[in-house]
Each structure stands twice: as structure tokens, then as C-alpha cells.
Amino acid sequence: MNPTDDGAAEGAVLADDRPVAAGPPARDPDPHPDPYPDAGTAEPPTDPAGTQTVHAVTQARRLFAAGDDSGVRALADALETEPLPRNRGNLMRMIGLAALRQGDAADGRDWLEAARDDLGDDDVALSVALGGACLADGSPGTAEAHFRYALARVPNAVGACVGLACALEGLNDRAGALVAWRHAVAALVTLTPSTADPWMLGLPSGVARGPVTEMAAALHEAGDEAGADRLLTRLAALFPADADILEVRAQVPQTGAETGPDHTADAEHGLLVEAGPDGPRALMDQAHEASEAGHREAARQLYQRAGALAVAAPSPLDDDLAALALGAADALRRLGDPGTATGLLERLAEHRPDDPEVTRERALSLQAGGDAEAALALVERTEASLGRTRHVPLLLVHAGLLHQLGRLDEAAGVCARAVAADPAAAAPYRDLAQILEQAQRPDEAMAACHAALLRDPAQTWCRSLIARVLESRNQLDPAIEHHGRVLDSDPDSPDAHLALALALLKRGDWTDGWEEYEWRVLKTDRPPDSFGQRPWEGEPLDGRRLLIWHEMQGVVEELMFLRLAPAAARLANGPLVIEADPRLVPLLARGMPDVTVVPVADPPAEAVHAPDVVAQVPFGSLPRLVAPEPAAGVTGRPTIAADEGRAAALRERYLADGEALLVGLCWSPLGSRRRRERRVPLSALDPLFALEGVRFVALQPGSARAKLERLRAERTLDAVIDPEIDAATDLDGLAAQITACDMVVSADALVAHLTGSLAVPGLLLLPFAADWRWGLSGTRTPWYPSLRLARQTVPRDWSRPVARAAAAVTHYRDAARAAGGTP
């Protein structure tokens, strides 16, 4: 997989004192906005027949629902190929939410800000999510502005009410926070049905159950017995052992206004959800049975009742009941109900206020409920009361919370305390390695991994990290050895096989690498059986057609692997049908006029089911079948072609005021936040900008081209920045720009692959540890004969690659002068 086409442009981050602009009033606002609306109803582009195209938004929704946040974030590459702002915005929203759930508040905030650029200010749910991201990122002032903006449009938006209260608390505005909390409780009680009440469990006990209990008592005193009964019935369903609720409950008659929990049997499996007079141990046994049978809701209710009964026992609570309550809370958290777990653990803490295991489980539940700050404060209070605890599990939770909040140095220090407390344990070293890797301290992270492996050789994650660090040093042999050991422990892991595949391919072990690369099919949304034809294994088809179908990887992979399409046609002895990204269809159709090119769609276009299409193959399998060593099969001719008329018109316009060597320039991939090593600072390109007789054409997608505009103004740089072509969305226009140029200088980005596929001369600036497709060394690539490679010889030092680029541009300019074509 490992696609190279780029993610979304960086979004601006609000400063704490920057007001949020008010948008137009909403029509029929929803007081409970979906945090990622339209995730499953994106509006994909259509082909002329109206067939809808498969989009990454749907895949992101599936991955998010499955808890695969890393998978959601990896879909950033799909943004390069998404033309509709609404779909881009919703995908960036999903990526931002996934980043927040992984504790990466800064990145989540960036993605949500970028999503707002596409979705606009009218999206209340996005404003609420942005407010939460700002809170997590330590910016309560900006968070307040987002929440107030949301409430101005939807006054009873519960999430915005709660977020505003938290923001005001962070700003030490206690009076304002109290008003906001009361607003939040009122909004929650008046606007949500009883089925939504578990949301209340995520609030502090003094804010949720207390004010609502007081409201019930006030209703009783005012004579509204039915209203009081409704509230108390709902509260009792959530907090069955709360003494204050029980006290008010005893004063209010039961009117039957609203029933409590479901007392019926689960129709599917016959398991009684509301058990009889059984004690907590019997209920725990039933809960375990329900969980093992896959009956999650029944198990959740049984764990809740068992835990409530355990903590309702008089003090001192015996060890067995305390352990049972801890087990019930842990199970509730793992079942996705951290609010109920938190309430249960608060009652348990009344029995055992300084028990580090109770504090640990409470912190985990608060963290799972989205309140890492409260979890950290709880842990730090407990540690202060106990002195410098040597309870390793609590220390690791402490370190994890600091890690989530971006306080990496402090997190590493707490991990070091855990190491000192139990030097023989592997887990402290493993967690320390995770923190050090994120802190960009790879040598120390690798040392921590080795220490963890010495203590527990089963720590396969550590081997994966070691392999990544070794690959960043171009030490492929030991990296491949570690990938192999990961597979020894987990032989069916697609991710481990793919990591090994890319390392082997970078080393030039083509046959083994392509075999391992086949594991990618387990990660695609379109398995081979999506098509009716037999899989092609390289056999001749005797004039019948071969379908090469689109994989959900990225435009870069598609462009690169389709360089083998002509060789596949020769091997199959028949014509091709290529299913491609819709925005590549006109480019491919011009570049390979003998091929039928159709846009990818779901369901597939009719042309892929024609009777003479007898075999199919995904484009990622072409190297294994056609030419394991790419140089033996890749065509030297263009495989895509720009619109000649458009390219000629652009060249004429770019040179309207005088002749010069036109050099296309791209210095950063769109996903540079995740690919910092590929980004070439504009300041490093000074040797290029100093050349005379050269006019640069900005091929840079996204907001980064504004930096070139500033540079052009500051130093009168001879550069064309064409506002009519959006390089992030208009690939046909971008290809025309590239064709209009005499040559291209590019970072490792989509522009380089378009240049190579067009067979335009280009020079590619590569970091020290380049992507797998560029190999370990050399100045040429078999994938694109028209490109030359300029590699860093020292990590993060661009001086030598840029000097090579300047020399190449000078050579082209002087050759053109000698031929009398340009100055």
C-alpha cells in the first residue's frame, strides 16, 4: 500500500484571542448534531452514465466504527483524488476525530480546521468537534469561541453546552462554568429521550446526577409527581445504588409515567437482562456468559447491576467484592460504557479512596470517556497522597495520559519511574519506546525496545518499531530480520507482511517482495471476487480482453503500476480494459488510445462485464505477474497524455512576456505533516532561484503555494502561479502544466509520478531514506526513465540534491540556448 499521493492541505489554527465568525442562521437545526454527518452518504462524482464512484469517506466510517483509528488516518492519501469539497471535508473530519481518539490533539485540530475550510462555518457538529479539539490541545479560549458559536445557532446543543462549561473551567471562570453546567443539564434532560440517558454518565457526579436529582425534588414539591417520577426513574436506571437518588425516590410516588430498564428477555438468546434476587457474584457469572456469547447489551446491564450491588455493601468492603467491582468496571469500559464504569468506581473509591488500582481503573474510564485532563488530575492527586508510588500499572496509566496530552518529556520521566520500580518488567520499556518515537528520539526508542525484548521476546510491536528506525537509516538487512521475527509471532498479520514486502522491494528482492505484497488484498475494500472473471495469472488470452481493475490505494500507485500495462497486453496477447480513478481516465485514454478506460464505480461499469473480458487482475499484482524486475517490463513511452491544445495554450501564456526555460516546481507533498522528511524548504532552493533565464511554474498543490507568492514578492522571483488550475483537484490541468514545461523539479509527490508517466524530463529530490519504490541508491528509476534522482547523503540536508537540480536546470538552459530555442 504505502501510497504517496498527498493528504489535505494544512488548515489554519485559531489563536485563543481570535473570534469565530458567525455564519448564516441554520434551517431547522438539530440540537444533537452528528459528530461526523454524511459519513456514509457522501456525494461521489459520477461518470456520464451516472454510476457512483466508491469513496474513502465510506471506508473511513467503517474503520472508525471498528475502532481502527490508524486506518482512518491512513486514508489522508485519498484526499488527493477527491474533487468535491463536501467529501474532502467529511473525510478530513473523520481523520481529525480519529486523531483525537488516539490522543493526538494537535493533529486532530489541524484536520478539523482544514475540514472547516471545505464544509464552511454552518456545520454545527464540526464547530463542537473543533471546540473539543481545542480543549484537548490546551486552548480553552479558542474552544469557548467555537462552543459559543455553536450555541448561537443551536441553543440546546448538549455537546456544546458541556464543552463551554469545560472551557470556562479551564479559564478559571467558575461562575460562568456553573451557569454553563446548569444549561447543559437542562438541555440534556429536556431534549434527550430516556434511551439517550447513558450520555449523562460521562459527566462528573456533582454535575449530572446532583442537579437532576434536585430538579426531581423541586418538581415533587411543586406537585408535578409524574415529572419527578420520570426523572427519578431515568436516574435510577443509570445510578441504581446512589443514596441521594434513593432518598428522593422514597418521597416520590411511582406514577408509571415512564418505565425503567427493560425487564424482558432478549428475544434472540433468551438471556434474562433484569435478573432476580441473585447476588453480585452470580450476576458477574451471567455477565461473563453473555459477553462470551456476544450479547453485549445484556452483558453490559449485568455488569452494571453486579458492580452496583458490590459497592452498595457496607464498609469496610472486603477484598473479593472490591475485586468484583473493579472487574465489572473494567468490563463496562471495554464494552464502550465508560460513564457507567466511572460512576461505579466513584462509589468504590468511597470505600477505598487511596487504592492505586481503583485510581488506575477510574483514570482509564475517565480517559475512555474523553476526559484525559480529569483522569490525569485524579492520578496526580492519588500519587501526591501516597508519595512517590511504585505501583507500576498506575505509573504507566499516568505516563499514557501525559503522552496523550502531548507532554512527552514528562511522560518519559514517569515511564522511567516505572522502569525503576520494576526493572524486570517489559511493559515500562515498551511504553517508553512509544513515547520516545513520537518525541522523534529514535535511538532512545530503539534502545527501550531492545530492553523490552530482553525481558519479554513476545513484544512484537517493539520489533516493528526497531525495523522502522533501521529503515530510516537505510539499514535494510537488520530491518528485514525484525520484520521476519514479527511474522514468526503473528504469521497472519497483513500489516506485518506489507511492511516486510516494502523493505524487500526497496532492497531489490523483487520476487519475494512482490509475493509478500499480495497480502495487501486483505486490506482492500474490493476483493478480487468483486468481478465475475477468473483471476489472471499471466496466461495468454488469445485475443480476448483482460481487465485491470482499480485498487483502493492511491493515484501514485495507479500511475506507477500502470506503467506495466503495455507489457501486460503483450503477455495476455489481447486488448485491455482499465478501470481507473475518474480523474485519470482522460489522461490514460489519451496516453493509451488502444485501451478501453472506464472510471471506477460501485457497481462496476458495464464495460468491465463485457463477454469478451475473460480475466481480471488488480493493478498492484501486475509486477508479480508481468515483470518482477520493473526494468524488464516498464515502458519507456508515456502512459498518460495531457490535452495538447491546453498544454500549448498554457506554454504560450506562461511565456507571453519573453522567452525563458520553463521549469515546473513542486517542493512539498500535500501530506507534509506526516511526511516531513520529503518536504524541501523553499529556503533550500535558493541555488535554483538564483539561475538566470529560468521561469518557474508552481505545480505545488494546496496552501503551500502561498509561500512562493510571498517569496516572489520579496525577491522578484520569476515564477508563474496559475490561479486557474488547482493542482490538488485538477489532474488534467496539472498534467497540461507539466507538459507545457521544459523540465520539472519535484519533491517526492504526485507531481513527480505525473511527470514520469508523461515522459517529461524531471529531477526528483529525495530524502536520505527514500520511499521503497526509489530503492537504496542510484540516479535512475526503472519506473520512469525520464526522471533522474537526487538523493540526500546526510539526513535533512538538502544542499547536495538541490545543487544537482541546479546543475541539471543549467544544463537544460544552456542546451536550449545552444539550439537557439530559449535564452
Salt bridges, closest charged atoms under 4 A:
ASP6 OD1 - ARG675 NH1 3.59
ASP38 OD1 - ARG86 NH2 2.84
GLU43 OE2 - ARG86 NH1 2.36
ASP69 OD1 - ARG101 NH2 2.76
ASP77 OD1 - ARG674 NH2 3.23
ASP77 OD1 - ARG675 NH2 2.23
GLU82 OE1 - HIS55 ND1 2.44
ASP104 OD2 - ARG73 NH2 2.82
ASP107 OD2 - ARG73 NH2 2.95
ASP110 OD2 - ARG673 NH1 3.94
GLU113 OE1 - ARG116 NH2 2.92
ASP118 OD2 - ARG88 NE 3.21
ASP121 OD1 - ARG116 NE 3.87
ASP123 OD2 - ARG93 NH2 2.54
ASP137 OD2 - ARG109 NH1 3.22
GLU144 OE2 - ARG148 NE 2.77
ASP197 OD2 - ARG234 NE 2.69
GLU225 OE1 - HIS220 ND1 2.90
ASP229 OD1 - ARG249 NH2 2.83
ASP242 OD2 - ARG209 NH1 3.02
GLU258 OE2 - ARG234 NE 3.95
ASP266 OD2 - HIS269 NE2 2.65
GLU274 OE1 - ARG305 NE 3.59
GLU297 OE2 - ARG300 NH2 2.93
ASP319 OD1 - ARG352 NH2 2.52
ASP330 OD1 - ARG333 NH2 2.60
ASP330 OD2 - ARG334 NE 2.81
ASP337 OD2 - ARG300 NH1 2.71
GLU346 OE1 - ARG209 NH2 3.39
GLU350 OE1 - ARG347 NE 3.32
ASP355 OD2 - ARG352 NH1 3.82
GLU357 OE2 - ARG360 NH1 3.17
GLU357 OE1 - HIS391 NE2 3.45
GLU361 OE2 - ARG333 NH2 3.10
GLU361 OE1 - ARG360 NH1 3.74
GLU380 OE2 - HIS398 NE2 3.65
GLU383 OE2 - HIS398 ND1 2.85
GLU383 OE1 - ARG417 NH2 3.21
ASP409 OD1 - ARG441 NH1 3.53
GLU410 OE1 - ARG407 NH2 2.84
ASP431 OD1 - ARG430 NE 2.95
GLU437 OE2 - ARG468 NH2 2.94
ASP443 OD1 - ARG473 NH2 2.12
GLU444 OE1 - ARG441 NH2 2.77
GLU471 OE2 - HIS483 NE2 2.61
ASP477 OD1 - ARG507 NH1 2.67
GLU481 OE2 - ARG485 NH2 2.90
ASP495 OD1 - LYS523 NZ 2.76
ASP509 OD2 - ARG507 NH2 2.37
GLU516 OE1 - HIS497 ND1 2.51
GLU518 OE2 - ARG520 NH1 3.11
GLU518 OE2 - ARG624 NE 3.51
ASP525 OD2 - ARG62 NH1 3.31
GLU537 OE1 - ARG624 NH2 3.86
GLU539 OE2 - ARG534 NE 3.22
GLU551 OE1 - ARG520 NE 2.77
GLU557 OE2 - ARG773 NH2 2.75
GLU558 OE1 - HIS550 ND1 3.00
GLU579 OE1 - ARG526 NH1 2.72
ASP612 OD2 - ARG545 NE 2.97
ASP657 OD1 - ARG695 NH1 2.68
ASP686 OD1 - ARG715 NH1 2.82
ASP718 OD1 - ARG695 NE 2.79
ASP722 OD2 - ARG653 NH2 2.86
GLU724 OE1 - ARG653 NH2 3.71
ASP730 OD2 - ARG646 NH2 2.96
ASP732 OD1 - ARG590 NH1 2.97
ASP742 OD1 - ARG651 NH2 3.19
ASP748 OD2 - ARG678 NE 3.81
ASP771 OD2 - ARG678 NH2 3.85
ASP771 OD2 - ARG773 NE 2.92
ASP814 OD1 - ARG813 NH2 3.15
ASP814 OD1 - ARG817 NH1 3.97
